[in-house]
Amino acid sequence: MMEPAAKQKVIYITYLIAALDITWLFLQFSITPYLARRLGFDTIWFGYLQTTVGVIQLLGGPIYGRFADVFGARAALSVSCLASVVYFLLLTVADNTFMLFVHKLPAVFMHGLPGAQMVVADLSENEKRADALGKLGLCFGIGMIAGSSLGGTLSTRFGEKFAASFAAVGSFVSLLLVLNFIPKQTKIQTMPESNKKGSSNSVFNVGEITRLMKFPGVAKTFTVKIISGLPAGIFQVMFSIIAMNFFQLKAEQNGYLMAYFGIVQMVIQGAVIGRLTSRFSEYSLLLLSVGISSLVGLAQAMMTNVFHFCLIVIPMMFSLSVFNVITDSMLTKSVSPSETGTMLGLCASVQSLLRTVGPTFGGFLYETYGVPSFGYIQCVINAAVFSLLLATGGRSQPHRP
């Protein structure tokens, strides 16, 4: 049994690992679009590339979570960091269309943030879990700002290959941190209860993954997570196109806007969510986030310039941050401590699903109905989800078995 001080130290190291992982991810975002354009990719082919990553991570998320439950969080994070090293090394030699697609294959194992969530979920108390998970969003904001700035600077001054090599070295440093500071096993229970009763301990046991959906409250919360998150996810996927065409932003201006996103998210995740979770129930905060998301959609439908959008970003990031943290917290509390990894892997797959369908569906909406369509759809869908949640109340709230 780990002492509280030792647990806190591991959590802090995990925050550092998560911030580094997001830094390398956003550094890659400043390389791939320009490399793709240089290799002759048009918008459609770049969409195919994005969809490929979404499909790969959609398939890998639940298996990665199951792997963490069976072999431990250190093994899972080590695999993620090692896959990142290979990913960036392949990016350094991606000089044609085929190699640009091939370099995305290691992404099936790249789930650094879900891996960090698994460690934090294992080591944090139930009543403090939402706050602890929220702090990972602070790491996301730091990584977003650092990665975007570093990637742009390195690519401009030293070239894309150097930037990719730098990220590969950084991922190797993350691997060393995992091996030296993360305990082999962070769970109280080291084997899922179902496995103790004689069921398969295989990582690829689909039945063990889907079985979690039968726990009380899980199906409802998971459905809300997908349906309510879909409109915002599509908008995020299409934002680079919206920034260029609708807002007429240059690359440098877009970088400043991304930094603004990161700062807003850091404030919300680091200073706001913890206070809210200590005063209000998770179900109330879920209602609040869905309701605000509906109003944000209406505001997005009516915006006409980037100044309007900068004002909308504050409630938008608030609703997204609260929604993601609360749903993840509710879902991990729905299952036994030995199965939180699999559940977080399923949660990660929701984001991958949005990246998979987003480019195609978002492109159709943008070309056919324009930017306001994203806002109207978000407003209507979240208003409907809010009404249903209000009508059903907390009767189906998750609980730990």
C-alpha positions, 0 to 999 in steps of 0.5 A: 500500500503506497503512502499518501505522500508517495502517491502524490509524488507519482501523480505529479510525475504523471502530470509532467509526463502528460504535459510532455506527451501533449507537447510532442503531439502539438509539435507534430501538428505544426509539422504534418500539415506543411509536410502534407502540402509539400507532398501534394496533399489537397484538403480531401487527402489530408482529411483521409490522413486525419480519418486514418489516425482516428480509425487507428486510435479508435481501435487501439483505445479499448485494447490499450485500456485493457492492457493497462488493467492486465499488465499495469499502468507503467507497462501501458505508458511505456508502450505509449512512449515507445510508440511515440518514439517510433512515430516521430522517427518514421515522420523524419523519413516520410518523404512520400505519400505512402510513408506519411500514412505509414508513420501514423500506424504506431498511433494505435499504441499512442495513448499517453493522456489516457495512460496518465488518466489511468494512473491518476484515477488509480491513485486518487480518492473517489471524492478528489478524482474529478479535481485530479483528472481536471489537473491533467487538462492543465497539463494539456493547456501547457503542452498545447502552448509549448508544442505549438510554439516549439514546433513552429520555431524548430520547423522554421529555423531547422526544418521539419526533419529536425523538429520530428527528431527533437520530438522523438528524443523528447518521447524517449525522455518521457519513456525514461521518466515512466520507467524510473518513477511510475510503479509497476502496479498502481491499482489496489486490485491487480486483476479484474474481478471477472478474471478471478472468477475464471474468465479470460485474462486476454487483452483482446477479450472483447467480451470483457471490454463490452461487459462494462457497458452493462454496469448501472449508469454506464450506458447512459453516461457513455451515450451522453458523452458521445451524442453531446460531444459530437457537435463540438468534436466536429467543430474542433476537427474543422477548426483549421479550415474555419480559421483559414477560410471563415476568419481569414487568419494567417498561420501566425495569427492562428498560432496566437489563437491556439495559445489563447485556447491553451491559456483559457483551458489552463485557467479553467482546469487548474483553478475552476474545476476543482472548486466546482467539484468540491461544492456541487454534485457531478450530475449537477455539473454534467447538466451545467456543462450540457446546458452551456454547450447548447448556448455556446452553439447558438452563439457560434451560429450567430458569430461573424468575426474572430473577435466574437469567437474569442468571447465565445471561447471562454464558455466553450472551453468551460463547458468542454472541460467540465463535460469531459472531466465529469463524464470520465470521473463518473464512468471510472466510478461506475466500475471496480478499481481493477477495470478503470483502465479499460473504461478510460480506454473506451472514453479515449475511443470517443474522441477517436470516433469524433476524429473519424466521422468529423472530417467527412460529416464536418466537410459536408456541413461546411460546404453545404450549409456553412459555418452557422450549421455547426452552431445550430446543430450543437444548440439543438442536440445539447438542448435535447440532451439537457432536457432528457437529463433533467427529466430523468434526474439522477436515477441512473447515476453511476456507482462503484460496484 
